[in-house]
Amino acid sequence: MFGMEYRRLGSLNVSLVGIGCNNFGWRTDAAGTAAVVDAAFDAGINFFDTADVYGGGQSEEFLGKALKGRRNKAIIATKFGIKMGEGKEGARPEYVRQALEDSLRRLQIDTIDLYQIHRPDPNTPITETLQALNDAVRAGKVREIGCSNFSAAQMRTARETAGPKYFASVQNEYSMLKRDPEAEVLPECARTGVAFLPYFPLANGLLTGKYRLGRPFPESSRGKDAFGPKIFTPENLERVETLIGFAESHGHSLLDLAFSWLAAQPEVCSVIAGAKTPEQVRANSTAASWKLTAKDMAEAEAGLA
């Protein structure tokens, strides 16, 4: 029987597989959200990552409703900073305070476990943002703070000017097919003890195994939306075939390989992937259980060259 693994994110204990909530309020309605949350708890998943901008605020609302009466079972992460309306964007202290209150109201909770700046704000000194976030921690409205889409240099600048609380995590794009964080951000995380959260761990669905070279894409698939032409290239589909061959030769699926490869990176604390159905939650929940050896890692990566 598979048991969920948990890792540290600052003072939080998060499931190695998390739920990305970007589908809630967009591709998934309130009832669908509740079904995904139920399946997550059944699978030992406690980490839910959303943002105020997902579904125009409905992701937080639907998640809040689904967690009613069992808030204590969940670690809730959300983000602020991307435009929510006129004057509602960025990381100015007064906007941080407003965005936080808005998220707390939509989620129907008193405290956010991980509050993340969604992207750097070039118009606001990071010192001012961190001061507002530290105030929120002191007020008991936030437990840990994090950043997203930050470079290693931006993380260092923030660290030099941080108050008592510095970022416990950084959330950037990372997958077997998108490995930019390895150059600087992951070493910075290792040096400073910051947890890394990969988003798009399945490369917009390319690493699910649903997309095969020379075969038509499934209907209503990611391969047909705006991401498609950039990601679903013949070169990437060839890489996918190689990775499928490697995974299957070890008795695993491509999905298992995509999750387990990320889980094998010591700085990664949770692999957060979107899920629209309970079935997807169940598949994702066990996908990180393949313990890859150094030899496995090298062999898998050789296929990407």
Buried (B, 14 or more C-beta within 10 A) or exposed (E): EEEBEBBEBBEBEBBBBBBBBBBBBBEBBBEBBBBBBBBBBEBBBBBBBBBBBBBEBBBBBBBBBBBEEEBEEBBBBBBBBBEBEEEBBBBBBEBBBBBBEBBBEBBBBEBBBBBBBBBBBEEBBBEBBBBBBBBBBEEEBBBBBBBBBBBBEBBBBBBEBBBEBBBBBBBBBBBBBBEEBEEBBBEBBEEBEBBBBBBBBBBBBBBBBBBEEEEEBEEEBBBEEEBBEEBBEEEBBEBBBBBBEBBEEEEBBBBBBBBBBBBBBEBBBBBBBBBBBBEBBBBBBBBBBBEBEEEBBEBBBEBEE
